[in-house]
Amino acid sequence: MAEINIEPKKRSSWAWIIALLVLLVVGWLVYKYFFETQNGDTMNTDTGVPAGMVMPLAPAFLSV
């Protein structure tokens, strides 16, 4: 009987390169979405109450 040699196919490295590029793009998009603001401005850290909105400690009719 004839002998048939079966050799496994060599895998292309292009699949790994494309997968790596896709992961890099996804990582970049996640970074842009979570760690940068919409307009590239710095985040607004002013959480204080505006001066016109400050309430007095006691109502005016009790402070004599």
C-alpha positions as CSV (number, residue, x, y, z in Angstrom):
1,M,0.0,0.0,0.0
2,A,1.1,3.5,-0.7
3,E,2.0,5.7,2.2
4,I,0.4,9.1,2.5
5,N,2.3,11.8,4.4
6,I,0.1,14.3,6.0
7,E,1.8,17.5,7.1
8,P,0.1,20.1,9.2
9,K,-0.5,23.4,7.6
10,K,1.7,26.3,8.7
11,R,-0.2,29.0,10.3
12,S,0.2,32.5,9.0
13,S,1.5,35.2,11.3
14,W,-0.9,37.7,9.7
15,A,-3.7,36.5,12.0
16,W,-1.7,37.4,15.1
17,I,-0.7,40.8,13.6
18,I,-4.3,41.6,12.8
19,A,-5.5,40.5,16.2
20,L,-2.9,42.6,17.9
21,L,-3.9,45.7,15.8
22,V,-7.6,45.2,16.7
23,L,-6.7,45.0,20.4
24,L,-4.6,48.1,20.1
25,V,-7.5,50.0,18.5
26,V,-10.0,48.8,21.1
27,G,-7.6,49.8,23.9
28,W,-7.1,53.2,22.4
29,L,-10.9,53.8,22.1
30,V,-11.5,52.7,25.7
31,Y,-8.8,55.1,26.8
32,K,-10.3,57.9,24.8
33,Y,-13.8,57.2,26.2
34,F,-12.9,56.8,29.8
35,F,-9.9,59.0,30.5
36,E,-10.4,62.0,28.3
37,T,-13.2,64.6,28.3
38,Q,-15.3,65.3,25.3
39,N,-13.7,68.5,24.1
40,G,-10.2,67.8,25.4
41,D,-10.7,70.3,28.3
42,T,-9.6,69.5,31.8
43,M,-12.3,68.2,34.1
44,N,-14.2,70.7,36.1
45,T,-13.2,70.2,39.7
46,D,-15.1,73.2,41.1
47,T,-17.7,71.5,43.2
48,G,-18.3,74.4,45.6
49,V,-21.6,76.2,45.9
50,P,-21.8,79.5,44.1
51,A,-21.7,82.6,46.5
52,G,-25.4,83.5,45.7
53,M,-26.6,80.1,46.8
54,V,-25.0,79.9,50.3
55,M,-27.6,79.5,53.0
56,P,-27.2,81.2,56.4
57,L,-26.4,79.0,59.4
58,A,-29.6,80.2,61.3
59,P,-32.7,81.9,60.0
60,A,-32.7,85.7,60.1
61,F,-35.6,86.0,62.6
62,L,-33.7,83.9,65.2
63,S,-30.5,85.9,65.1
64,V,-31.1,88.9,67.2
